[in-house]
Structure formats: C-alpha cells, structure tokens
Amino acid sequence: MANDIRVCEKCNHIRLKSIVPKLEKMAPETEIKIGCKSYCGPCAKRAFVFINGRYISAPTEEEVLAKVAKFVK
C-alpha cells in the first residue's frame, strides 16, 4: 500500500527544499503532495506533515520527521 504524504508550502516551520528530499528518502516510491491543507492554526505554530490520514506536528522540522518515520508504510 502506498503512503499518502502531504505538506503545506505556506508552513512557517518547514523548508520545502529540505523536508521533501528527506520524506522522499523515507518513502522512496511515494508522490509527496504540496499544497495548503487548511490546517492554518496549528501550521502557524508548529511544523506538520499529513501522512496516511494523520496530522503529525512538532516544534521543529527534524522532530516532525522523527515522528513521521513511525507512520511510513
């Protein structure tokens, strides 16, 4: 089963240039979708990634990546 990974390009707590390659390395055969997720309240305060039906958030990009790794199929 493929992963469903989505990130918001407007999130202030992640950099697409750094997080997308790291996500691609975690889940090599996954198309990562980039766009607004209508999650603006939490997005303004913490880094987040939507993966397989779950919003995963953390104070920093590195911390959110560590949490996301648990949900990669």
All heavy atoms as a GROMACS GRO file, in nm:
protein
  571
    1MET      N    1   0.085  -0.118   0.000
    1MET     CA    2   0.000   0.000   0.000
    1MET      C    3   0.090   0.124   0.000
    1MET      O    4   0.186   0.133   0.074
    1MET     CB    5  -0.091  -0.002   0.122
    1MET     CG    6  -0.183   0.118   0.129
    1MET     SD    7  -0.285   0.120   0.276
    1MET     CE    8  -0.415   0.010   0.226
    2ALA      N    9   0.056   0.220  -0.082
    2ALA     CA   10   0.135   0.342  -0.093
    2ALA      C   11   0.104   0.439   0.022
    2ALA      O   12  -0.003   0.437   0.079
    2ALA     CB   13   0.105   0.410  -0.226
    3ASN      N   14   0.202   0.520   0.051
    3ASN     CA   15   0.184   0.624   0.152
    3ASN      C   16   0.116   0.745   0.091
    3ASN      O   17   0.132   0.773  -0.027
    3ASN     CB   18   0.321   0.667   0.206
    3ASN     CG   19   0.386   0.560   0.288
    3ASN    OD1   20   0.342   0.530   0.397
    3ASN    ND2   21   0.492   0.500   0.235
    4ASP      N   22   0.044   0.816   0.173
    4ASP     CA   23  -0.017   0.943   0.134
    4ASP      C   24   0.051   1.050   0.220
    4ASP      O   25   0.023   1.062   0.338
    4ASP     CB   26  -0.167   0.940   0.160
    4ASP     CG   27  -0.237   1.070   0.124
    4ASP    OD1   28  -0.179   1.151   0.048
    4ASP    OD2   29  -0.349   1.092   0.172
    5ILE      N   30   0.144   1.124   0.159
    5ILE     CA   31   0.219   1.226   0.232
    5ILE      C   32   0.190   1.362   0.169
    5ILE      O   33   0.202   1.380   0.048
    5ILE     CB   34   0.370   1.197   0.231
    5ILE    CG1   35   0.398   1.062   0.295
    5ILE    CG2   36   0.446   1.309   0.303
    5ILE    CD1   37   0.544   1.019   0.292
    6ARG      N   38   0.156   1.458   0.255
    6ARG     CA   39   0.124   1.593   0.209
    6ARG      C   40   0.188   1.696   0.300
    6ARG      O   41   0.191   1.678   0.422
    6ARG     CB   42  -0.027   1.614   0.208
    6ARG     CG   43  -0.100   1.512   0.126
    6ARG     CD   44  -0.248   1.527   0.139
    6ARG     NE   45  -0.316   1.412   0.080
    6ARG     CZ   46  -0.444   1.409   0.054
    6ARG    NH1   47  -0.520   1.513   0.081
    6ARG    NH2   48  -0.497   1.303   0.000
    7VAL      N   49   0.239   1.802   0.241
    7VAL     CA   50   0.297   1.913   0.318
    7VAL      C   51   0.243   2.045   0.264
    7VAL      O   52   0.206   2.055   0.148
    7VAL     CB   53   0.452   1.913   0.316
    7VAL    CG1   54   0.507   1.791   0.385
    7VAL    CG2   55   0.504   1.919   0.174
    8CYS      N   56   0.241   2.145   0.350
    8CYS     CA   57   0.191   2.277   0.312
    8CYS      C   58   0.308   2.366   0.275
    8CYS      O   59   0.404   2.378   0.351
    8CYS     CB   60   0.114   2.339   0.429
    8CYS     SG   61   0.053   2.505   0.393
    9GLU      N   62   0.299   2.429   0.162
    9GLU     CA   63   0.407   2.518   0.117
    9GLU      C   64   0.408   2.651   0.192
    9GLU      O   65   0.503   2.727   0.184
    9GLU     CB   66   0.400   2.543  -0.034
    9GLU     CG   67   0.298   2.645  -0.078
    9GLU     CD   68   0.157   2.591  -0.098
    9GLU    OE1   69   0.127   2.478  -0.059
    9GLU    OE2   70   0.075   2.665  -0.154
   10LYS      N   71   0.304   2.676   0.270
   10LYS     CA   72   0.295   2.802   0.344
   10LYS      C   73   0.335   2.788   0.492
   10LYS      O   74   0.338   2.886   0.564
   10LYS     CB   75   0.154   2.858   0.334
   10LYS     CG   76   0.119   2.894   0.191
   10LYS     CD   77  -0.021   2.946   0.178
   10LYS     CE   78  -0.049   2.973   0.030
   10LYS     NZ   79  -0.184   3.021   0.009
   11CYS      N   80   0.365   2.666   0.535
   11CYS     CA   81   0.404   2.643   0.674
   11CYS      C   82   0.532   2.718   0.706
   11CYS      O   83   0.631   2.708   0.633
   11CYS     CB   84   0.423   2.494   0.699
   11CYS     SG   85   0.466   2.456   0.870
   12ASN      N   86   0.531   2.794   0.813
   12ASN     CA   87   0.648   2.876   0.851
   12ASN      C   88   0.757   2.795   0.921
   12ASN      O   89   0.866   2.846   0.942
   12ASN     CB   90   0.603   2.989   0.945
   12ASN     CG   91   0.512   3.087   0.878
   12ASN    OD1   92   0.526   3.114   0.760
   12ASN    ND2   93   0.416   3.139   0.952
   13HIS      N   94   0.729   2.672   0.957
   13HIS     CA   95   0.823   2.595   1.037
   13HIS      C   96   0.894   2.484   0.962
   13HIS      O   97   0.965   2.403   1.022
   13HIS     CB   98   0.751   2.539   1.160
   13HIS     CG   99   0.693   2.648   1.244
   13HIS    ND1  100   0.768   2.722   1.331
   13HIS    CD2  101   0.568   2.701   1.247
   13HIS    CE1  102   0.691   2.813   1.389
   13HIS    NE2  103   0.569   2.801   1.339
   14ILE      N  104   0.873   2.476   0.830
   14ILE     CA  105   0.946   2.380   0.748
   14ILE      C  106   0.996   2.450   0.623
   14ILE      O  107   0.943   2.553   0.581
   14ILE     CB  108   0.860   2.258   0.708
   14ILE    CG1  109   0.739   2.300   0.624
   14ILE    CG2  110   0.819   2.176   0.827
   14ILE    CD1  111   0.662   2.184   0.562
   15ARG      N  112   1.099   2.393   0.566
   15ARG     CA  113   1.151   2.440   0.437
   15ARG      C  114   1.130   2.328   0.337
   15ARG      O  115   1.180   2.217   0.357
   15ARG     CB  116   1.299   2.474   0.449
   15ARG     CG  117   1.326   2.597   0.533
   15ARG     CD  118   1.473   2.633   0.538
   15ARG     NE  119   1.528   2.646   0.404
   15ARG     CZ  120   1.638   2.582   0.362
   15ARG    NH1  121   1.704   2.502   0.443
   15ARG    NH2  122   1.682   2.597   0.239
   16LEU      N  123   1.054   2.354   0.232
   16LEU     CA  124   1.025   2.250   0.134
   16LEU      C  125   1.152   2.193   0.073
   16LEU      O  126   1.161   2.074   0.047
   16LEU     CB  127   0.935   2.304   0.023
   16LEU     CG  128   0.790   2.331   0.063
   16LEU    CD1  129   0.712   2.385  -0.055
   16LEU    CD2  130   0.723   2.208   0.117
   17LYS      N  131   1.253   2.280   0.051
   17LYS     CA  132   1.378   2.234  -0.011
   17LYS      C  133   1.452   2.132   0.075
   17LYS      O  134   1.528   2.053   0.023
   17LYS     CB  135   1.470   2.352  -0.040
   17LYS     CG  136   1.422   2.438  -0.154
   17LYS     CD  137   1.520   2.548  -0.185
   17LYS     CE  138   1.470   2.633  -0.300
   17LYS     NZ  139   1.565   2.738  -0.334
   18SER      N  140   1.427   2.134   0.204
   18SER     CA  141   1.496   2.036   0.290
   18SER      C  142   1.405   1.920   0.330
   18SER      O  143   1.450   1.806   0.337
   18SER     CB  144   1.553   2.105   0.415
   18SER     OG  145   1.451   2.158   0.495
   19ILE      N  146   1.278   1.946   0.355
   19ILE     CA  147   1.192   1.838   0.405
   19ILE      C  148   1.149   1.740   0.296
   19ILE      O  149   1.143   1.619   0.320
   19ILE     CB  150   1.069   1.894   0.481
   19ILE    CG1  151   1.010   1.785   0.572
   19ILE    CG2  152   0.963   1.950   0.387
   19ILE    CD1  153   0.911   1.833   0.674
   20VAL      N  154   1.124   1.788   0.175
   20VAL     CA  155   1.077   1.698   0.069
   20VAL      C  156   1.181   1.590   0.037
   20VAL      O  157   1.147   1.472   0.032
   20VAL     CB  158   1.032   1.777  -0.056
   20VAL    CG1  159   1.006   1.684  -0.173
   20VAL    CG2  160   0.907   1.858  -0.025
   21PRO      N  161   1.310   1.624   0.019
   21PRO     CA  162   1.407   1.517  -0.006
   21PRO      C  163   1.416   1.416   0.109
   21PRO      O  164   1.434   1.296   0.086
   21PRO     CB  165   1.540   1.591  -0.024
   21PRO     CG  166   1.502   1.729  -0.063
   21PRO     CD  167   1.372   1.756   0.005
   22LYS      N  168   1.402   1.462   0.231
   22LYS     CA  169   1.407   1.372   0.346
   22LYS      C  170   1.286   1.279   0.348
   22LYS      O  171   1.299   1.160   0.378
   22LYS     CB  172   1.415   1.451   0.476
   22LYS     CG  173   1.548   1.523   0.491
   22LYS     CD  174   1.549   1.616   0.610
   22LYS     CE  175   1.679   1.696   0.615
   22LYS     NZ  176   1.678   1.795   0.721
   23LEU      N  177   1.170   1.332   0.314
   23LEU     CA  178   1.049   1.248   0.306
   23LEU      C  179   1.061   1.148   0.191
   23LEU      O  180   1.020   1.033   0.204
   23LEU     CB  181   0.925   1.335   0.289
   23LEU     CG  182   0.884   1.418   0.411
   23LEU    CD1  183   0.778   1.520   0.371
   23LEU    CD2  184   0.832   1.327   0.522
   24GLU      N  185   1.117   1.192   0.078
   24GLU     CA  186   1.136   1.102  -0.036
   24GLU      C  187   1.232   0.989  -0.001
   24GLU      O  188   1.214   0.876  -0.047
   24GLU     CB  189   1.188   1.180  -0.157
   24GLU     CG  190   1.083   1.268  -0.220
   24GLU     CD  191   1.136   1.360  -0.328
   24GLU    OE1  192   1.259   1.385  -0.333
   24GLU    OE2  193   1.054   1.410  -0.407
   25LYS      N  194   1.330   1.018   0.081
   25LYS     CA  195   1.425   0.914   0.125
   25LYS      C  196   1.356   0.814   0.218
   25LYS      O  197   1.381   0.694   0.211
   25LYS     CB  198   1.544   0.978   0.195
   25LYS     CG  199   1.655   0.884   0.223
   25LYS     CD  200   1.776   0.957   0.278
   25LYS     CE  201   1.889   0.860   0.304
   25LYS     NZ  202   2.007   0.926   0.358
   26MET      N  203   1.267   0.862   0.304
   26MET     CA  204   1.192   0.774   0.395
   26MET      C  205   1.095   0.684   0.320
   26MET      O  206   1.076   0.569   0.357
   26MET     CB  207   1.110   0.858   0.494
   26MET     CG  208   1.181   0.905   0.612
   26MET     SD  209   1.056   0.981   0.721
   26MET     CE  210   1.156   1.100   0.802
   27ALA      N  211   1.029   0.741   0.220
   27ALA     CA  212   0.926   0.670   0.144
   27ALA      C  213   0.954   0.688  -0.004
   27ALA      O  214   0.891   0.770  -0.072
   27ALA     CB  215   0.788   0.723   0.181
   28PRO      N  216   1.052   0.612  -0.058
   28PRO     CA  217   1.101   0.635  -0.194
   28PRO      C  218   0.998   0.629  -0.307
   28PRO      O  219   1.013   0.697  -0.405
   28PRO     CB  220   1.206   0.527  -0.214
   28PRO     CG  221   1.227   0.462  -0.084
   28PRO     CD  222   1.117   0.503   0.007
   29GLU      N  223   0.896   0.550  -0.294
   29GLU     CA  224   0.802   0.535  -0.406
   29GLU      C  225   0.673   0.612  -0.383
   29GLU      O  226   0.570   0.579  -0.440
   29GLU     CB  227   0.775   0.388  -0.430
   29GLU     CG  228   0.904   0.315  -0.461
   29GLU     CD  229   0.884   0.186  -0.534
   29GLU    OE1  230   0.771   0.157  -0.574
   29GLU    OE2  231   0.984   0.116  -0.550
   30THR      N  232   0.680   0.718  -0.304
   30THR     CA  233   0.562   0.798  -0.270
   30THR      C  234   0.567   0.932  -0.339
   30THR      O  235   0.670   1.000  -0.339
   30THR     CB  236   0.556   0.820  -0.117
   30THR    OG1  237   0.551   0.693  -0.053
   30THR    CG2  238   0.435   0.901  -0.078
   31GLU      N  239   0.455   0.971  -0.397
   31GLU     CA  240   0.442   1.106  -0.452
   31GLU      C  241   0.401   1.198  -0.338
   31GLU      O  242   0.296   1.179  -0.277
   31GLU     CB  243   0.337   1.110  -0.562
   31GLU     CG  244   0.315   1.249  -0.616
   31GLU     CD  245   0.198   1.257  -0.712
   31GLU    OE1  246   0.147   1.152  -0.756
   31GLU    OE2  247   0.157   1.370  -0.743
   32ILE      N  248   0.485   1.295  -0.307
   32ILE     CA  249   0.456   1.388  -0.199
   32ILE      C  250   0.378   1.505  -0.256
   32ILE      O  251   0.423   1.571  -0.349
   32ILE     CB  252   0.586   1.433  -0.131
   32ILE    CG1  253   0.653   1.310  -0.069
   32ILE    CG2  254   0.557   1.539  -0.025
   32ILE    CD1  255   0.794   1.330  -0.028
   33LYS      N  256   0.260   1.527  -0.201
   33LYS     CA  257   0.173   1.634  -0.250
   33LYS      C  258   0.200   1.761  -0.170
   33LYS      O  259   0.204   1.758  -0.047
   33LYS     CB  260   0.028   1.592  -0.239
   33LYS     CG  261  -0.003   1.470  -0.324
   33LYS     CD  262  -0.143   1.421  -0.302
   33LYS     CE  263  -0.162   1.295  -0.384
   33LYS     NZ  264  -0.214   1.185  -0.308
   34ILE      N  265   0.216   1.872  -0.241
   34ILE     CA  266   0.246   2.001  -0.179
   34ILE      C  267   0.132   2.096  -0.207
   34ILE      O  268   0.093   2.116  -0.322
   34ILE     CB  269   0.378   2.058  -0.234
   34ILE    CG1  270   0.492   1.961  -0.202
   34ILE    CG2  271   0.406   2.195  -0.175
   34ILE    CD1  272   0.622   1.991  -0.273
   35GLY      N  273   0.077   2.154  -0.100
   35GLY     CA  274  -0.033   2.248  -0.114
   35GLY      C  275  -0.094   2.276   0.022
   35GLY      O  276  -0.067   2.208   0.119
   36CYS      N  277  -0.178   2.378   0.027
   36CYS     CA  278  -0.243   2.416   0.152
   36CYS      C  279  -0.331   2.301   0.202
   36CYS      O  280  -0.404   2.240   0.125
   36CYS     CB  281  -0.327   2.542   0.131
   36CYS     SG  282  -0.409   2.596   0.283
   37LYS      N  283  -0.324   2.275   0.330
   37LYS     CA  284  -0.403   2.167   0.391
   37LYS      C  285  -0.516   2.220   0.479
   37LYS      O  286  -0.578   2.145   0.553
   37LYS     CB  287  -0.312   2.078   0.477
   37LYS     CG  288  -0.196   2.020   0.402
   37LYS     CD  289  -0.245   1.925   0.296
   37LYS     CE  290  -0.142   1.902   0.190
   37LYS     NZ  291  -0.176   1.948   0.059
   38SER      N  292  -0.541   2.352   0.476
   38SER     CA  293  -0.645   2.415   0.558
   38SER      C  294  -0.627   2.379   0.706
   38SER      O  295  -0.722   2.344   0.776
   38SER     CB  296  -0.784   2.375   0.509
   38SER     OG  297  -0.802   2.420   0.378
   39TYR      N  298  -0.505   2.384   0.751
   39TYR     CA  299  -0.467   2.349   0.888
   39TYR      C  300  -0.390   2.467   0.946
   39TYR      O  301  -0.291   2.452   1.015
   39TYR     CB  302  -0.379   2.223   0.881
   39TYR     CG  303  -0.368   2.143   1.008
   39TYR    CD1  304  -0.480   2.086   1.068
   39TYR    CD2  305  -0.244   2.121   1.066
   39TYR    CE1  306  -0.468   2.011   1.183
   39TYR    CE2  307  -0.231   2.045   1.181
   39TYR     CZ  308  -0.344   1.990   1.239
   39TYR     OH  309  -0.332   1.915   1.353
   40CYS      N  310  -0.438   2.587   0.915
   40CYS     CA  311  -0.363   2.711   0.938
   40CYS      C  312  -0.336   2.743   1.085
   40CYS      O  313  -0.231   2.798   1.117
   40CYS     CB  314  -0.434   2.828   0.872
   40CYS     SG  315  -0.446   2.808   0.694
   41GLY      N  316  -0.424   2.710   1.175
   41GLY     CA  317  -0.400   2.738   1.317
   41GLY      C  318  -0.275   2.668   1.367
   41GLY      O  319  -0.176   2.731   1.405
   42PRO      N  320  -0.273   2.534   1.364
   42PRO     CA  321  -0.155   2.462   1.408
   42PRO      C  322  -0.033   2.487   1.318
   42PRO      O  323   0.079   2.490   1.365
   42PRO     CB  324  -0.198   2.316   1.401
   42PRO     CG  325  -0.346   2.321   1.416
   42PRO     CD  326  -0.388   2.447   1.346
   43CYS      N  327  -0.057   2.506   1.189
   43CYS     CA  328   0.053   2.529   1.095
   43CYS      C  329   0.130   2.657   1.130
   43CYS      O  330   0.250   2.665   1.108
   43CYS     CB  331  -0.004   2.539   0.953
   43CYS     SG  332   0.118   2.568   0.824
   44ALA      N  333   0.063   2.755   1.186
   44ALA     CA  334   0.128   2.880   1.222
   44ALA      C  335   0.217   2.866   1.344
   44ALA      O  336   0.305   2.948   1.368
   44ALA     CB  337   0.023   2.988   1.247
   45LYS      N  338   0.197   2.758   1.421
   45LYS     CA  339   0.269   2.741   1.547
   45LYS      C  340   0.374   2.630   1.546
   45LYS      O  341   0.468   2.634   1.623
   45LYS     CB  342   0.169   2.712   1.659
   45LYS     CG  343   0.071   2.824   1.681
   45LYS     CD  344  -0.032   2.785   1.783
   45LYS     CE  345  -0.137   2.895   1.793
   45LYS     NZ  346  -0.256   2.855   1.862
   46ARG      N  347   0.355   2.529   1.461
   46ARG     CA  348   0.443   2.412   1.463
   46ARG      C  349   0.462   2.357   1.322
   46ARG      O  350   0.381   2.381   1.234
   46ARG     CB  351   0.381   2.302   1.549
   46ARG     CG  352   0.358   2.342   1.692
   46ARG     CD  353   0.270   2.246   1.768
   46ARG     NE  354   0.320   2.110   1.776
   46ARG     CZ  355   0.386   2.059   1.880
   46ARG    NH1  356   0.409   2.135   1.984
   46ARG    NH2  357   0.425   1.935   1.879
   47ALA      N  358   0.566   2.280   1.304
   47ALA     CA  359   0.587   2.209   1.178
   47ALA      C  360   0.488   2.093   1.173
   47ALA      O  361   0.458   2.032   1.275
   47ALA     CB  362   0.730   2.157   1.172
   48PHE      N  363   0.437   2.063   1.054
   48PHE     CA  364   0.348   1.948   1.044
   48PHE      C  365   0.358   1.882   0.908
   48PHE      O  366   0.397   1.943   0.809
   48PHE     CB  367   0.202   1.986   1.075
   48PHE     CG  368   0.124   2.034   0.957
   48PHE    CD1  369   0.049   1.947   0.881
   48PHE    CD2  370   0.126   2.167   0.922
   48PHE    CE1  371  -0.023   1.991   0.772
   48PHE    CE2  372   0.054   2.213   0.813
   48PHE     CZ  373  -0.020   2.124   0.737
   49VAL      N  374   0.324   1.755   0.907
   49VAL     CA  375   0.316   1.674   0.786
   49VAL      C  376   0.189   1.590   0.799
   49VAL      O  377   0.160   1.537   0.905
   49VAL     CB  378   0.439   1.582   0.771
   49VAL    CG1  379   0.423   1.487   0.655
   49VAL    CG2  380   0.567   1.664   0.756
   50PHE      N  381   0.115   1.580   0.690
   50PHE     CA  382  -0.003   1.494   0.685
   50PHE      C  383   0.044   1.362   0.623
   50PHE      O  384   0.097   1.361   0.513
   50PHE     CB  385  -0.110   1.559   0.597
   50PHE     CG  386  -0.235   1.477   0.583
   50PHE    CD1  387  -0.336   1.485   0.677
   50PHE    CD2  388  -0.252   1.392   0.475
   50PHE    CE1  389  -0.452   1.410   0.664
   50PHE    CE2  390  -0.367   1.317   0.461
   50PHE     CZ  391  -0.467   1.326   0.555
   51ILE      N  392   0.029   1.253   0.697
   51ILE     CA  393   0.072   1.123   0.644
   51ILE      C  394  -0.032   1.017   0.676
   51ILE      O  395  -0.071   0.999   0.792
   51ILE     CB  396   0.211   1.082   0.697
   51ILE    CG1  397   0.252   0.946   0.641
   51ILE    CG2  398   0.218   1.084   0.848
   51ILE    CD1  399   0.397   0.909   0.660
   52ASN      N  400  -0.077   0.951   0.572
   52ASN     CA  401  -0.171   0.839   0.585
   52ASN      C  402  -0.288   0.868   0.678
   52ASN      O  403  -0.321   0.790   0.766
   52ASN     CB  404  -0.095   0.713   0.630
   52ASN     CG  405   0.013   0.675   0.531
   52ASN    OD1  406  -0.003   0.693   0.410
   52ASN    ND2  407   0.124   0.625   0.580
   53GLY      N  408  -0.349   0.985   0.658
   53GLY     CA  409  -0.468   1.020   0.733
   53GLY      C  410  -0.445   1.087   0.868
   53GLY      O  411  -0.539   1.113   0.940
   54ARG      N  412  -0.320   1.113   0.901
   54ARG     CA  413  -0.288   1.174   1.032
   54ARG      C  414  -0.211   1.303   1.014
   54ARG      O  415  -0.119   1.311   0.932
   54ARG     CB  416  -0.200   1.080   1.114
   54ARG     CG  417  -0.267   0.956   1.158
   54ARG     CD  418  -0.170   0.878   1.247
   54ARG     NE  419  -0.238   0.775   1.320
   54ARG     CZ  420  -0.247   0.650   1.280
   54ARG    NH1  421  -0.193   0.612   1.168
   54ARG    NH2  422  -0.311   0.561   1.354
   55TYR      N  423  -0.245   1.402   1.093
   55TYR     CA  424  -0.164   1.523   1.100
   55TYR      C  425  -0.061   1.500   1.210
   55TYR      O  426  -0.096   1.476   1.324
   55TYR     CB  427  -0.250   1.645   1.137
   55TYR     CG  428  -0.328   1.700   1.021
   55TYR    CD1  429  -0.465   1.677   1.011
   55TYR    CD2  430  -0.267   1.775   0.922
   55TYR    CE1  431  -0.539   1.727   0.905
   55TYR    CE2  432  -0.339   1.826   0.816
   55TYR     CZ  433  -0.475   1.801   0.807
   55TYR     OH  434  -0.546   1.851   0.703
   56ILE      N  435   0.066   1.507   1.173
   56ILE     CA  436   0.175   1.490   1.269
   56ILE      C  437   0.243   1.626   1.283
   56ILE      O  438   0.283   1.687   1.184
   56ILE     CB  439   0.277   1.386   1.217
   56ILE    CG1  440   0.209   1.254   1.180
   56ILE    CG2  441   0.388   1.365   1.320
   56ILE    CD1  442   0.136   1.184   1.291
   57SER      N  443   0.256   1.673   1.407
   57SER     CA  444   0.318   1.803   1.428
   57SER      C  445   0.423   1.796   1.538
   57SER      O  446   0.421   1.706   1.623
   57SER     CB  447   0.213   1.909   1.462
   57SER     OG  448   0.155   1.882   1.587
   58ALA      N  449   0.514   1.892   1.533
   58ALA     CA  450   0.622   1.903   1.631
   58ALA      C  451   0.677   2.044   1.622
   58ALA      O  452   0.654   2.114   1.523
   58ALA     CB  453   0.731   1.800   1.603
   59PRO      N  454   0.753   2.087   1.722
   59PRO     CA  455   0.806   2.224   1.720
   59PRO      C  456   0.904   2.252   1.605
   59PRO      O  457   0.911   2.364   1.557
   59PRO     CB  458   0.877   2.236   1.855
   59PRO     CG  459   0.815   2.133   1.941
   59PRO     CD  460   0.775   2.021   1.850
   60THR      N  461   0.978   2.149   1.560
   60THR     CA  462   1.076   2.171   1.454
   60THR      C  463   1.060   2.069   1.342
   60THR      O  464   0.997   1.964   1.360
   60THR     CB  465   1.220   2.159   1.508
   60THR    OG1  466   1.243   2.022   1.544
   60THR    CG2  467   1.246   2.252   1.625
   61GLU      N  468   1.122   2.100   1.230
   61GLU     CA  469   1.118   2.011   1.114
   61GLU      C  470   1.180   1.875   1.147
   61GLU      O  471   1.127   1.771   1.112
   61GLU     CB  472   1.193   2.078   0.999
   61GLU     CG  473   1.195   2.000   0.871
   61GLU     CD  474   1.265   2.075   0.760
   61GLU    OE1  475   1.231   2.192   0.736
   61GLU    OE2  476   1.353   2.015   0.698
   62GLU      N  477   1.294   1.874   1.214
   62GLU     CA  478   1.361   1.748   1.248
   62GLU      C  479   1.276   1.662   1.340
   62GLU      O  480   1.269   1.540   1.324
   62GLU     CB  481   1.498   1.776   1.310
   62GLU     CG  482   1.598   1.833   1.212
   62GLU     CD  483   1.619   1.748   1.086
   62GLU    OE1  484   1.626   1.624   1.097
   62GLU    OE2  485   1.625   1.806   0.977
   63GLU      N  486   1.210   1.725   1.435
   63GLU     CA  487   1.126   1.650   1.528
   63GLU      C  488   1.003   1.592   1.457
   63GLU      O  489   0.962   1.479   1.485
   63GLU     CB  490   1.081   1.739   1.643
   63GLU     CG  491   1.194   1.774   1.738
   63GLU     CD  492   1.153   1.874   1.844
   63GLU    OE1  493   1.140   1.994   1.809
   63GLU    OE2  494   1.131   1.831   1.959
   64VAL      N  495   0.945   1.668   1.364
   64VAL     CA  496   0.829   1.615   1.292
   64VAL      C  497   0.870   1.499   1.203
   64VAL      O  498   0.798   1.400   1.190
   64VAL     CB  499   0.753   1.726   1.215
   64VAL    CG1  500   0.815   1.759   1.082
   64VAL    CG2  501   0.608   1.687   1.193
   65LEU      N  502   0.989   1.506   1.144
   65LEU     CA  503   1.038   1.395   1.061
   65LEU      C  504   1.057   1.269   1.144
   65LEU      O  505   1.026   1.159   1.098
   65LEU     CB  506   1.168   1.433   0.991
   65LEU     CG  507   1.153   1.531   0.874
   65LEU    CD1  508   1.288   1.583   0.830
   65LEU    CD2  509   1.080   1.465   0.759
   66ALA      N  510   1.107   1.284   1.266
   66ALA     CA  511   1.124   1.167   1.353
   66ALA      C  512   0.989   1.103   1.385
   66ALA      O  513   0.977   0.979   1.386
   66ALA     CB  514   1.195   1.210   1.481
   67LYS      N  515   0.887   1.184   1.407
   67LYS     CA  516   0.754   1.130   1.435
   67LYS      C  517   0.692   1.067   1.310
   67LYS      O  518   0.625   0.963   1.319
   67LYS     CB  519   0.661   1.240   1.485
   67LYS     CG  520   0.692   1.287   1.626
   67LYS     CD  521   0.591   1.392   1.668
   67LYS     CE  522   0.605   1.433   1.812
   67LYS     NZ  523   0.500   1.529   1.851
   68VAL      N  524   0.712   1.128   1.194
   68VAL     CA  525   0.656   1.078   1.069
   68VAL      C  526   0.711   0.940   1.036
   68VAL      O  527   0.639   0.854   0.984
   68VAL     CB  528   0.685   1.178   0.954
   68VAL    CG1  529   0.664   1.115   0.818
   68VAL    CG2  530   0.596   1.301   0.968
   69ALA      N  531   0.837   0.916   1.068
   69ALA     CA  532   0.901   0.787   1.035
   69ALA      C  533   0.821   0.669   1.090
   69ALA      O  534   0.817   0.562   1.028
   69ALA     CB  535   1.043   0.785   1.089
   70LYS      N  536   0.753   0.686   1.201
   70LYS     CA  537   0.675   0.578   1.262
   70LYS      C  538   0.551   0.540   1.179
   70LYS      O  539   0.498   0.431   1.194
   70LYS     CB  540   0.630   0.619   1.401
   70LYS     CG  541   0.743   0.646   1.496
   70LYS     CD  542   0.692   0.704   1.627
   70LYS     CE  543   0.807   0.751   1.713
   70LYS     NZ  544   0.761   0.822   1.832
   71PHE      N  545   0.507   0.632   1.093
   71PHE     CA  546   0.383   0.610   1.018
   71PHE      C  547   0.406   0.574   0.871
   71PHE      O  548   0.310   0.552   0.798
   71PHE     CB  549   0.293   0.733   1.028
   71PHE     CG  550   0.246   0.759   1.169
   71PHE    CD1  551   0.309   0.853   1.248
   71PHE    CD2  552   0.142   0.687   1.223
   71PHE    CE1  553   0.269   0.876   1.377
   71PHE    CE2  554   0.100   0.709   1.354
   71PHE     CZ  555   0.164   0.803   1.432
   72VAL      N  556   0.532   0.569   0.828
   72VAL     CA  557   0.561   0.532   0.689
   72VAL      C  558   0.538   0.383   0.672
   72VAL      O  559   0.583   0.302   0.753
   72VAL     CB  560   0.706   0.569   0.653
   72VAL    CG1  561   0.742   0.518   0.514
   72VAL    CG2  562   0.725   0.720   0.660
   73LYS      N  563   0.466   0.347   0.566
   73LYS     CA  564   0.436   0.205   0.540
   73LYS      C  565   0.548   0.145   0.457
   73LYS      O  566   0.607   0.206   0.375
   73LYS     CB  567   0.304   0.194   0.463
   73LYS     CG  568   0.187   0.241   0.544
   73LYS     CD  569   0.061   0.231   0.461
   73LYS     CE  570  -0.056   0.289   0.537
   73LYS     NZ  571  -0.177   0.292   0.459
   0.00000   0.00000   0.00000
